[in-house]
């Protein structure tokens, strides 16, 4: 069995995630990045920017919102929204492999979708053209955040079932359309079995992670760990042993990533940057601790008095390591670092560099640090 050092595993992960090597500055860079990392998680929280902007920013620098949104939401479709790791933007060519999730959802809902008057009305409206939930009759009843209207519930369930698709947004609103109108016919014609979907998603997870354990590979597309044995056997991955990782938790590597490592191509510049809490580098907390020795907590939903680090704490990546965390905010044209937590005193300089670059990106004129914790 091939053996990797912990440092090699870490560098493979960064390389697979587009965080090593020269930055791609050519037109279409965000499109290519989406295919490199496989998906970008969506979230409603916006501090410096929404997470789907922070992920390409971390890798490419200030590419600009128009380039990001053109890569995610355009006609003809280059990507679509669906539940993968969570609610994500996914390259359009991956549509067939989400069939496993569409079937899981459609099974218990098939009768309801076929007989409900609301579903029929929604589909009839969509037959006339794409629309938002608001235009269908309102997304909410008027209550709390998840108090959705009947038409919003219906169109979201149709989205889960694959009868409706979202390949466009207006502002932050999903634009729903009939799947056959926006997903290329060649992709709709591909009907892989559930096992074929699992095999391909495991293969892709390995490509996006470089190397990972069974749990790591399952987590990327939120597959069931209990059903990973056969896909791992058939995905063409290379069993490896990573020094320092739990020997009772086997690991597998993407063969192309291993070839790149052995040929010396896994090298180059490291970005110094702030990371979104929903970036693939840190979204799987146990993997983050294992690969980087960095225990990361996301505390947006923790009561303020109980937060250890802050509301939207962003890890700082520098030199291929997670060296600090920052809880940022905005006050006019000032980027405010409400709390900076350094892993070592030497992390102060790269952290300030990351803050200065982020400030310029969001149009802030200066940076104010309110509090620093350092060992």
C-alpha positions as CSV (number, residue, x, y, z in Angstrom):
1,X,0.0,0.0,0.0
2,X,1.3,3.5,-0.9
3,X,2.2,5.7,2.0
4,X,1.8,9.4,2.2
5,X,3.1,11.8,4.8
6,X,0.6,14.1,6.6
7,X,2.2,17.0,4.8
8,X,1.7,15.4,1.4
9,X,-2.0,14.7,2.2
10,X,-2.5,18.3,3.1
11,X,-0.8,19.6,0.0
12,X,-2.8,17.2,-2.2
13,X,-6.0,18.6,-0.6
14,X,-5.0,22.2,-1.3
15,X,-3.9,21.3,-4.9
16,X,-7.2,19.5,-5.6
17,X,-9.1,22.6,-4.3
18,X,-7.3,25.1,-6.5
19,X,-5.4,26.6,-3.7
20,X,-1.9,25.8,-4.9
21,X,-0.1,26.9,-8.1
22,X,-0.6,30.1,-10.2
23,X,-3.9,31.9,-9.9
24,X,-6.2,31.5,-13.0
25,X,-6.7,35.1,-14.3
26,X,-8.1,34.2,-17.8
27,X,-11.7,34.6,-18.8
28,X,-13.9,31.8,-17.6
29,X,-11.8,31.2,-14.5
30,X,-14.8,30.8,-12.2
31,X,-16.3,28.3,-14.6
32,X,-13.2,26.2,-14.5
33,X,-12.9,26.6,-10.7
34,X,-16.4,25.3,-10.2
35,X,-15.4,22.2,-12.2
36,X,-12.2,21.8,-10.2
37,X,-13.9,21.8,-6.8
38,X,-17.2,20.2,-8.0
39,X,-19.7,22.3,-6.1
40,X,-20.1,25.6,-4.3
41,X,-22.3,25.7,-1.2
42,X,-24.9,28.4,-0.9
43,X,-25.9,30.2,2.2
44,X,-28.0,33.3,3.0
45,X,-25.6,34.8,5.5
46,X,-23.6,37.8,4.1
47,X,-20.9,39.6,6.1
48,X,-18.1,40.6,3.7
49,X,-20.0,38.8,0.9
50,X,-22.1,35.7,0.5
51,X,-20.3,32.4,0.7
52,X,-20.7,31.6,-3.1
53,X,-18.5,34.7,-3.8
54,X,-16.0,34.1,-1.0
55,X,-15.1,30.6,-2.3
56,X,-13.8,31.8,-5.7
57,X,-12.3,35.0,-4.1
58,X,-10.2,32.7,-1.8
59,X,-8.7,31.0,-4.9
60,X,-8.7,33.6,-7.6
61,X,-8.7,37.0,-5.9
62,X,-11.1,39.8,-6.8
63,X,-12.7,38.3,-9.9
64,X,-15.9,40.3,-9.4
65,X,-19.5,39.5,-8.8
66,X,-20.5,39.6,-12.5
67,X,-18.0,36.8,-13.4
68,X,-19.2,34.7,-10.4
69,X,-22.8,35.0,-11.2
70,X,-22.3,34.4,-14.9
71,X,-20.5,31.1,-14.0
72,X,-23.3,30.0,-11.7
73,X,-26.5,31.4,-13.2
74,X,-26.7,31.9,-16.9
75,X,-28.6,30.8,-20.1
76,X,-27.8,28.4,-21.6
77,X,-27.1,26.8,-18.3
78,X,-23.5,26.0,-17.2
79,X,-24.6,25.0,-13.7
80,X,-27.7,24.1,-11.7
81,X,-28.7,24.3,-8.0
82,X,-29.4,21.2,-6.1
83,X,-28.8,19.4,-2.7
84,X,-25.3,17.8,-2.8
85,X,-23.1,18.6,0.3
86,X,-25.9,21.0,1.1
87,X,-27.7,23.5,-1.1
88,X,-25.0,23.9,-3.8
89,X,-24.3,25.2,-7.3
90,X,-23.1,22.2,-9.4
91,X,-21.7,22.0,-12.9
92,X,-24.4,21.2,-15.4
93,X,-22.6,18.0,-16.6
94,X,-23.1,16.5,-13.1
95,X,-26.9,16.4,-13.5
96,X,-27.1,12.7,-14.2
97,X,-25.2,11.8,-11.0
98,X,-27.7,13.6,-8.8
99,X,-30.3,11.1,-9.9
100,X,-29.7,9.1,-6.8
101,X,-31.0,12.0,-4.7
102,X,-33.8,12.8,-7.0
103,X,-35.1,9.3,-6.9
104,X,-34.8,9.1,-3.1
105,X,-37.0,12.2,-2.8
106,X,-39.5,11.4,-5.6
107,X,-40.3,8.0,-4.3
108,X,-42.5,8.9,-1.3
109,X,-43.7,12.1,-3.0
110,X,-44.8,10.7,-6.4
111,X,-48.5,10.3,-5.6
112,X,-48.8,13.7,-4.0
113,X,-47.1,15.4,-7.0
114,X,-49.3,13.6,-9.4
115,X,-52.6,14.4,-7.6
116,X,-52.2,17.8,-5.9
117,X,-54.0,20.8,-7.4
118,X,-51.2,23.1,-6.2
119,X,-48.5,21.1,-8.0
120,X,-50.6,21.1,-11.2
121,X,-51.1,24.9,-11.0
122,X,-47.4,25.5,-10.5
123,X,-46.4,23.3,-13.4
124,X,-49.1,25.0,-15.6
125,X,-47.6,28.4,-14.7
126,X,-44.1,27.2,-15.4
127,X,-45.2,25.9,-18.8
128,X,-45.7,29.6,-19.8
129,X,-42.1,30.4,-18.8
130,X,-39.6,30.6,-16.0
131,X,-40.6,32.4,-12.8
132,X,-39.8,33.0,-9.1
133,X,-41.8,31.8,-6.2
134,X,-42.9,35.4,-5.6
135,X,-44.4,35.6,-9.1
136,X,-46.0,32.2,-8.6
137,X,-48.0,33.7,-5.7
138,X,-45.6,34.4,-2.9
139,X,-42.8,32.6,-1.2
140,X,-43.9,33.1,2.4
141,X,-47.1,33.2,4.4
142,X,-45.9,36.2,6.4
143,X,-44.6,34.3,9.5
144,X,-41.0,33.3,10.5
145,X,-38.2,32.5,8.0
146,X,-39.4,29.0,7.1
147,X,-43.1,29.8,7.0
148,X,-43.3,29.0,3.3
149,X,-46.5,29.4,1.2
150,X,-48.1,26.4,-0.5
151,X,-46.7,27.3,-3.9
152,X,-43.2,27.8,-2.5
153,X,-43.4,24.3,-0.8
154,X,-44.7,22.8,-4.1
155,X,-42.1,24.3,-6.4
156,X,-39.3,23.4,-4.0
157,X,-40.5,19.8,-3.8
158,X,-40.7,19.7,-7.6
159,X,-37.1,21.0,-7.6
160,X,-36.0,18.2,-5.3
161,X,-37.8,15.7,-7.5
162,X,-36.0,17.0,-10.7
163,X,-39.3,18.0,-12.4
164,X,-38.3,21.6,-12.0
165,X,-34.8,23.0,-12.1
166,X,-33.0,26.2,-11.1
167,X,-30.2,27.5,-13.3
168,X,-30.7,31.2,-12.7
169,X,-31.2,33.7,-9.9
170,X,-32.6,37.2,-10.0
171,X,-31.0,39.0,-7.1
172,X,-31.1,36.3,-4.5
173,X,-34.4,34.7,-5.8
174,X,-34.4,31.4,-7.4
175,X,-35.8,31.3,-10.9
176,X,-37.7,28.0,-11.5
177,X,-38.1,26.4,-14.9
178,X,-39.2,23.1,-16.3
179,X,-36.3,20.8,-16.3
180,X,-36.6,19.7,-20.0
181,X,-36.3,23.4,-21.0
182,X,-33.0,24.1,-19.2
183,X,-31.1,20.8,-18.8
184,X,-29.6,19.6,-22.1
185,X,-31.4,16.7,-23.7
186,X,-28.2,14.6,-23.8
187,X,-27.9,14.8,-20.0
188,X,-31.5,14.1,-19.4
189,X,-31.2,10.9,-21.5
190,X,-28.5,9.6,-19.1
191,X,-30.2,7.4,-16.5
192,X,-27.5,5.8,-14.3
193,X,-28.4,3.3,-11.6
194,X,-28.1,4.2,-7.9
195,X,-24.9,2.2,-7.7
196,X,-23.4,3.9,-10.8
197,X,-24.3,7.3,-9.2
198,X,-22.5,6.3,-6.0
199,X,-19.4,5.1,-7.8
200,X,-19.2,8.3,-9.9
201,X,-19.8,10.6,-6.9
202,X,-17.1,8.8,-4.9
203,X,-14.7,9.1,-7.8
204,X,-15.5,12.9,-8.0
205,X,-15.2,13.4,-4.3
206,X,-11.7,11.9,-4.4
207,X,-10.8,14.2,-7.3
208,X,-11.9,17.2,-5.3
209,X,-10.2,16.1,-2.0
210,X,-7.1,14.6,-3.4
211,X,-7.1,12.0,-0.6
212,X,-9.6,11.1,2.0
213,X,-11.1,8.5,4.4
214,X,-14.4,6.7,3.8
215,X,-16.1,9.4,5.9
216,X,-14.4,12.2,4.0
217,X,-15.4,10.8,0.6
218,X,-19.0,10.2,1.7
219,X,-19.3,13.7,3.2
220,X,-18.5,15.6,0.0
221,X,-21.8,14.7,-1.6
222,X,-23.4,13.5,1.6
223,X,-23.6,9.9,0.7
224,X,-24.4,7.2,3.2
225,X,-21.2,5.9,4.8
226,X,-23.0,2.5,5.2
227,X,-23.2,2.1,1.4
228,X,-19.6,3.1,0.5
229,X,-18.0,-0.3,0.3
230,X,-18.9,-1.2,-3.2
231,X,-18.3,2.3,-4.7
232,X,-14.9,2.4,-3.1
233,X,-14.0,-0.9,-4.6
234,X,-15.2,0.1,-8.1
235,X,-14.2,3.8,-8.3
236,X,-10.6,3.2,-9.4
237,X,-9.1,4.9,-6.4
238,X,-5.7,4.1,-4.8
239,X,-5.7,2.8,-1.2
240,X,-3.1,4.7,0.8
241,X,-1.9,5.0,4.3
242,X,-1.4,8.6,5.7
243,X,1.1,8.9,8.4
244,X,-0.5,10.4,11.5
245,X,-4.1,9.5,10.5
246,X,-6.0,6.9,12.4
247,X,-4.7,3.5,11.1
248,X,-8.2,2.1,11.7
249,X,-9.6,4.5,9.2
250,X,-8.4,3.5,5.7
251,X,-7.8,6.2,3.1
252,X,-8.0,6.4,-0.7
253,X,-6.4,8.8,-3.2
254,X,-7.3,10.1,-6.6
255,X,-4.9,8.4,-9.0
256,X,-4.4,11.6,-11.0
257,X,-3.6,13.5,-7.9
258,X,-1.0,10.9,-6.9
259,X,0.6,11.1,-10.3
260,X,0.7,14.9,-9.9
261,X,2.4,14.5,-6.5
262,X,5.0,12.0,-7.7
263,X,5.8,14.0,-10.8
264,X,6.4,17.2,-8.7
265,X,3.4,19.1,-10.0
266,X,1.8,19.5,-6.6
267,X,3.6,22.7,-5.8
268,X,3.5,26.5,-6.4
269,X,2.2,29.5,-4.7
270,X,0.0,29.4,-1.6
271,X,-2.8,32.0,-1.3
272,X,-3.0,34.1,1.9
273,X,-6.7,34.6,2.3
274,X,-9.8,34.5,4.4
275,X,-12.0,31.4,3.9
276,X,-15.7,31.2,4.1
277,X,-17.1,28.9,6.9
278,X,-18.7,27.0,4.0
279,X,-15.6,26.5,2.0
280,X,-14.8,22.8,1.3
281,X,-11.4,23.3,3.0
282,X,-13.2,23.7,6.4
283,X,-16.8,22.5,6.0
284,X,-16.0,18.9,7.3
285,X,-14.8,19.9,10.8
286,X,-13.2,16.5,11.8
287,X,-11.2,16.5,8.5
288,X,-10.1,20.1,9.1
289,X,-8.8,19.1,12.5
290,X,-7.0,16.0,11.1
291,X,-5.5,17.7,8.0
292,X,-4.6,21.1,9.5
293,X,-4.6,20.6,13.2
294,X,-7.2,23.4,13.4
295,X,-10.3,23.0,15.5
296,X,-12.9,25.2,13.8
297,X,-16.3,26.2,15.2
298,X,-19.1,28.0,13.2
299,X,-21.0,30.0,15.8
300,X,-23.5,32.1,13.8
301,X,-26.3,30.0,15.4
302,X,-24.8,30.0,18.9
303,X,-26.2,32.6,21.4
304,X,-23.9,35.7,21.4
305,X,-22.9,35.2,25.1
306,X,-21.7,31.7,24.4
307,X,-19.6,32.4,21.4
308,X,-15.9,31.7,21.8
309,X,-14.7,33.4,18.6
310,X,-17.5,35.3,16.9
311,X,-20.6,35.3,14.6
312,X,-19.0,34.6,11.2
313,X,-15.5,33.6,12.1
314,X,-13.4,33.1,8.9
315,X,-10.2,31.0,9.0
316,X,-7.1,32.5,7.6
317,X,-5.1,30.4,5.1
318,X,-1.5,31.2,4.6
319,X,1.5,29.1,3.5
320,X,-0.9,26.2,3.1
321,X,-1.9,26.2,6.7
322,X,-4.7,27.6,8.8
323,X,-2.9,30.2,10.9
324,X,-5.7,32.3,12.5
325,X,-9.4,33.1,12.5
326,X,-11.1,36.5,12.1
327,X,-14.6,37.6,13.0
328,X,-15.2,40.4,10.4
329,X,-17.8,43.1,10.0
330,X,-18.4,46.3,8.1
331,X,-18.9,49.9,9.4
332,X,-19.4,52.1,6.4
333,X,-16.2,51.9,4.4
334,X,-14.2,50.3,7.2
335,X,-13.6,46.6,7.5
336,X,-13.8,45.8,11.3
337,X,-12.0,42.8,12.6
338,X,-14.0,42.4,15.8
339,X,-11.9,39.5,17.0
340,X,-8.6,38.1,15.6
341,X,-7.4,34.8,17.1
342,X,-3.9,33.8,16.1
343,X,-2.6,30.3,16.2
344,X,1.0,31.7,16.7
345,X,2.3,35.2,17.1
346,X,3.9,34.8,13.6
347,X,0.4,34.6,12.1
348,X,-0.2,38.4,12.7
349,X,1.5,39.5,9.5
350,X,-0.3,37.2,7.1
351,X,-3.6,37.8,8.9
352,X,-3.3,41.6,8.4
353,X,-2.3,41.0,4.7
354,X,-5.5,38.9,4.3
355,X,-7.6,41.6,5.9
356,X,-6.1,44.3,3.8
357,X,-6.8,42.4,0.6
358,X,-10.3,41.6,1.7
359,X,-11.0,45.2,2.5
360,X,-9.9,46.3,-1.0
361,X,-12.1,43.6,-2.5
362,X,-15.2,44.8,-0.7
363,X,-14.5,48.5,-1.3
364,X,-13.4,49.4,2.3
365,X,-10.8,52.1,2.7
366,X,-9.3,50.9,6.0
367,X,-9.1,48.0,8.5
368,X,-9.8,48.4,12.2
369,X,-8.8,45.5,14.6
370,X,-10.8,45.7,17.8
371,X,-9.4,42.7,19.7
372,X,-6.6,40.2,19.3
373,X,-6.0,36.9,21.1
374,X,-2.5,35.4,20.7
375,X,-0.8,32.6,22.4
